[in-house]
Amino acid sequence: MPIPLTGLAAKLRLQAPGTDVWLAVGVVALLSVLILPLPTLVLDLGLALSITSSVLVLMVALFLRRPLDFTSFPTLLLLTTLLRLSLNVATTRLILSRGNEGPSAAGHVVQAFGGFLMGGDVVIGLILFAILLVVNFMVITKGSGRIAEVAARFSLDAMPGKQMAIDAELSSGAIDEVVARARRRELQEESGFYGAMDGAAKFVRGDAIAALLITFINILGGLAIGLVRHGMPFADAAATFTTLTVGDGLVSQIPALLVSTAAGIVVTKGGMEGTADVALMRQLGGNPKPLALAGGAAAVLALMPGLPALPFLVLAGLAGTAAYLRHQHPPGEESAAAAPPPTAMPADPPISETLRMDMIRLELGIGLLGLAGGEQPRLTEQIKALRRAIAGEMGFVLPPVRIQDNMQLKPDGYSVRIKEIEAGQGEIRPGLMLAMDPAGGMPVLAGERTVEPAFGLPALWIDPTLREEAVFRGCTVVDPPSVLATHLTEIVRQTMAELLSFAETQKLLDELPREQQKLVAELIPAQITVGGVQRVLQMLLAERISIRDLPTILEGIQEACSGGARAIPSIVGHVRARLARQISDAHVGGAGYIPLVTLSPDWEAAFAESLVGPPEDRQLAMAPSRLSEFMQALRAVFDQATRAGEAPVLLTSGGIRFHVRAIVERIRPATPVLAQAEIFPRVRIRTVGTI
C-alpha cells in the first residue's frame, strides 16, 4: 500500500538531519564576513542571495492567511538584517582597498546597480538612495514598528479575557481538553509573536541608520584613499568612489525596503482573514457604491482642462464596469449559495459575561503607558518575573495581571485592583530614579520628596545623573518600573489567600505527581472536600506560609481528619506542626536563631479561659478592657525589640494561637504568631521579650 506523502514528507523535512548544524554554520559565516575579506565572486553571490531572499520574504508575507503562520519572521528579520550588514562591510572593504581599479572593484552586482539604476549620474544615484532611505526609515519602518508596539499591548490586554473564554467553553462542554490546550498554546504564540515583532522592528530601523553611516564613511574614506594613497585627481576619485558607494547603498536598500514592506504587511494584517489579495479585493470591491463614486470622480477629472483624458477615462471605465458587475452579483449571493443555511440566529452575548472580573488588574495613568509598551524597561517582563518568583516561593501560580489604561487617574498615577476592588495606589515619575535611605531617613540629595508606596518609607525622586552620588551615600536607587513592581508584589503577598480560587486548588491537586494521586483519592471527598483543602491553603497563605510542599500539607490534613478534627483552624494547626521545619527556617534571622516574644502564664490562662463554644467552633470572648491592655503590652514589647534590631515572632500555646493571631493581625499584620509545636527541635531560639 502506498505511503501517504503528506504527513511523511513533512515529517522527514522537519527532522532532516543536520539542519541545525547548517543553520549554525550559516550564522557563523555571516559573522565571519564582518572580519574576513571576500572575493568579488562570493560577494556577488551574497548580494544576489540578499535580493532573492528579500523577494521570497515579501511573497510569503503577501500570501499569509494569518500572522501566526509566520512565527519565524522576527528571527528571519534578524538574519536578513545581519546578512545585509555583513555584505555592506565586505563591500566597503573592497571599495576602499580596490576602488582605484575601476567600477568593477566591488563586484558586478554593485557595478550594475551603480551604472544602470543611476544612469551614469552620481547625483541621481544619491537622490534615489536618499529617497529609498527616507521611505524605508521614516514611513514603512516607523509605521510598522508603532503598529507592532500597539498590537503587543492590545494582545497583552486581551489575554486574560481570552483565557477566561477558553475556560468557560471548556467548563460548558463546548470544547474538550485537547482543543482548549491548543487554543491556549495559540494564545501564547500570538502574545509572544507580537512582542517579538515589536522588538524586531528595531532591527530594520537600525539597519537604515547603519546604511546611512556606512555610505557617508565610504565616500569620505574613498576620497581620502584615492587622493592621498593613489594620487588620483579629485574628479576621478569622486566619480569612482561615489559611484561604487551609491551602488552599494542601492544594493542594500532595495532588499531592506522589500523586507520592511513584508514586516509592515505582517503586522498590519492583524485579524484579517485569508491572503492579502483576497482580503483587499473582498473589502475594496465588495460594495458597488464606492466603485461607482470612484469611477464618477475619474470621469469628472477626465473632463477638466489641462489633465490628460485617456488615463482617467480608462480608470473610470474599469471602476464603472466593476461597480455594475458587483451590483448584478452581490457578494452575499455567492456566499449564501456556497454556505449551508444557518440553523439559528446568532445569539447576543450572555449577560453573565458582564459578571466576569479580573483577579489582578493594574491600571496606569496616561503618562505611564510607556512603561508597558515603550522603549523603556518593560514592566511586563518584571510582572512575569514576579509570577515566576511567587510560584517558586509560595507554591501556586498567580492569575494573569491585566494591564490597562485609566484616564481618570493622574498622568503619573497607578492603581492595583484585586477582584475589581482597589488594593493600592501610588504615583511614580518616569524618567527619574527613586532614592531611599536604608536607615529610614530622608536622603540628603536634591530631588522631589515623596513616600515609597510599598512600605511607606521617605524617599526622593532624583535625576538619573545623581544615581552614582546617591549610591555613594549608601542610598538604594531603583527605577520607576521596579518601584511599581515592588508595590504590586507587596499587595499580591497581602492578598494571596483571596487569589487562591477553588479552580486553582483543583488544578494544584490534579498536577501532583502520580505517586501522590492515591493520597488525594483517599482524602477527597471521603474525609474533606476540595473546598476544605482550599480553605486550609488560604489560611496558610494568609500568614505567608508556602504551600509548595503540598504532599506534606495533604498528609497533615489526613492525620487531622483521621484524629476526628473537623474545624478548619484545628486542621490548620495540625498542618502547621507538620511544616515546623519549613516555618522555623523562614523565621531564622541573620544571627542564626529565631528571636521569640513569649506570652506569660497569666495571659496564656486568660486567653484559654476566654474561649467559649463547642470544640469545633471555639470563639474568643475576652473583655474589651483586657484586649486593650494586651494590645498595649504587645506594642511596647515589640517596639523595644525592634529598637534592639530584632524582628521577633510571638510564641503561644497551640490551643490559643489562632485567636491570638486574629488580634495581632489587626495591629501588627506582619508579625508572625507561632505555636510551640511549630518550632523545629533543632533550630536555635532566643527569647527577647515576654508579654
Summary of the structure (lengths in Angstrom):
residues: 691
radius of gyration: 35.2
end to end distance: 87.2
largest distance: 108.9
contacts: 2082
relative contact order: 0.05
helix: 66%
strand: 9%
